[in-house]
Amino acid sequence: MPTKAADMLIARRADTRARADFATWKMLAKLNGFSALPAEAQSFLEGYRQLLARMTEADASEATIQLMYKSYYAEMGGSGTPPEIPARVSEPATDTGNVTAFRRPAARPKPTSSGPAEKPRLPVALIFCCLAVVYVSIRYFWR
């Protein structure tokens, strides 16, 4: 029997939700937050622990995710048995050589003050004196 597009959409959403929830719950359980999880999460994680005693961690995780997927599929309104979602193959990361390690840029040398191209700098005292003269002249003319 062919799967309807709506059921396939529900299946993808249920699978994504199951994988995300499982990863979150597993991390919370590792951080000693098992008792704070909802009852549904605790039951799934308890099943995961039982499966972990009989098989490898990857197989136990996938089996638990499939149980969660079937539960979520029915909860989201999927009809019939949940369709098979193609397994996500995680390809090993290959070193393509196009990634450069972060390095702090080399410090730029300070330009030397030689030559007439540089603007002459006024000393701070001269600027202060000019401001004082302007202030006194404004005060003098307003009286």
C-alpha positions as CSV (number, residue, x, y, z in Angstrom):
1,M,0.0,0.0,0.0
2,P,1.6,3.3,-1.0
3,T,2.1,5.9,1.6
4,K,0.3,9.2,1.3
5,A,2.3,12.4,1.2
6,A,0.7,13.7,4.4
7,D,1.7,10.5,6.3
8,M,5.2,10.8,5.0
9,L,5.4,14.4,6.3
10,I,4.1,13.3,9.7
11,A,6.6,10.5,9.6
12,R,9.5,12.8,9.0
13,R,8.4,15.2,11.7
14,A,7.9,12.3,14.1
15,D,11.4,11.0,13.3
16,T,13.0,14.4,13.8
17,R,11.2,15.0,17.0
18,A,12.1,11.5,18.3
19,R,15.8,12.0,17.6
20,A,15.9,15.4,19.1
21,D,13.9,14.4,22.2
22,F,16.1,11.3,22.7
23,A,19.3,13.3,22.5
24,T,18.0,15.9,24.9
25,W,16.6,13.4,27.4
26,K,19.8,11.4,27.3
27,M,21.9,14.5,28.0
28,L,19.6,15.5,30.9
29,A,19.9,12.1,32.4
30,K,23.7,12.3,32.2
31,L,23.5,15.6,34.0
32,N,21.6,14.0,36.9
33,G,18.3,15.5,35.8
34,F,16.5,12.2,35.3
35,S,13.9,12.9,38.0
36,A,13.0,16.2,36.3
37,L,12.0,14.5,33.0
38,P,8.4,13.8,32.2
39,A,7.1,10.3,32.9
40,E,7.1,9.4,29.1
41,A,10.8,10.4,28.9
42,Q,11.6,8.4,32.0
43,S,9.9,5.3,30.6
44,F,11.8,5.6,27.2
45,L,15.1,6.0,29.0
46,E,14.4,3.1,31.2
47,G,13.8,1.0,28.1
48,Y,17.0,2.4,26.7
49,R,18.9,1.2,29.7
50,Q,17.5,-2.3,29.4
51,L,18.4,-2.4,25.8
52,L,21.8,-1.1,26.5
53,A,22.5,-4.2,28.7
54,R,21.8,-6.5,25.7
55,M,23.3,-4.6,22.8
56,T,25.7,-1.8,21.8
57,E,25.0,1.8,22.5
58,A,24.4,2.7,18.9
59,D,21.9,-0.1,18.4
60,A,20.2,0.6,21.7
61,S,19.9,4.3,20.8
62,E,18.4,3.5,17.4
63,A,16.0,0.9,18.8
64,T,14.8,3.5,21.4
65,I,14.4,6.2,18.7
66,Q,12.4,3.8,16.6
67,L,10.0,3.1,19.5
68,M,9.7,6.9,20.2
69,Y,9.1,7.4,16.4
70,K,6.2,5.0,16.3
71,S,4.7,6.6,19.4
72,Y,5.0,10.1,18.0
73,Y,3.7,9.0,14.6
74,A,0.5,7.8,16.2
75,E,0.3,10.8,18.5
76,M,0.6,13.2,15.5
77,G,-2.2,11.6,13.6
78,G,-0.5,9.2,11.2
79,S,-2.7,6.5,9.9
80,G,-1.7,2.8,9.9
81,T,1.8,1.6,10.5
82,P,4.5,4.2,10.4
83,P,6.5,4.2,7.1
84,E,10.1,3.4,7.1
85,I,12.3,6.5,7.2
86,P,15.6,6.0,5.4
87,A,18.4,5.8,7.9
88,R,20.6,8.8,8.1
89,V,24.0,7.8,7.1
90,S,26.6,9.9,8.9
91,E,29.5,10.0,6.6
92,P,32.9,10.4,8.3
93,A,34.4,13.8,8.0
94,T,37.1,13.9,5.4
95,D,40.0,16.3,5.6
96,T,39.7,18.2,2.4
97,G,42.5,20.6,3.3
98,N,40.3,23.7,2.7
99,V,40.0,24.7,6.4
100,T,42.6,27.0,7.8
101,A,43.4,27.0,11.5
102,F,42.7,30.3,13.2
103,R,45.9,32.3,13.8
104,R,46.2,35.8,15.2
105,P,47.3,38.2,12.6
106,A,50.9,39.5,12.9
107,A,51.3,42.8,14.7
108,R,51.7,45.7,12.3
109,P,54.8,47.8,12.9
110,K,54.1,51.4,13.9
111,P,54.9,53.8,11.1
112,T,58.0,55.9,11.7
113,S,57.6,59.6,11.8
114,S,60.0,60.6,9.1
115,G,59.3,62.8,6.2
116,P,57.1,65.9,5.5
117,A,54.0,63.7,4.6
118,E,53.0,63.5,8.3
119,K,50.9,66.2,9.8
120,P,52.5,68.2,12.6
121,R,50.9,67.6,15.9
122,L,50.0,70.5,18.2
123,P,51.2,70.1,21.8
124,V,48.5,69.7,24.4
125,A,49.6,72.8,26.3
126,L,49.1,75.0,23.2
127,I,45.6,73.6,22.7
128,F,44.8,74.3,26.4
129,C,46.0,77.8,26.2
130,C,43.9,78.5,23.1
131,L,40.8,77.2,24.9
132,A,41.6,79.4,27.9
133,V,41.9,82.5,25.7
134,V,38.6,81.7,24.0
135,Y,36.9,81.3,27.3
136,V,38.2,84.5,28.8
137,S,37.4,86.5,25.7
138,I,33.8,85.2,25.7
139,R,33.4,86.1,29.4
140,Y,35.0,89.6,28.8
141,F,32.7,90.5,25.9
142,W,29.5,89.5,27.6
143,R,30.0,91.9,30.6
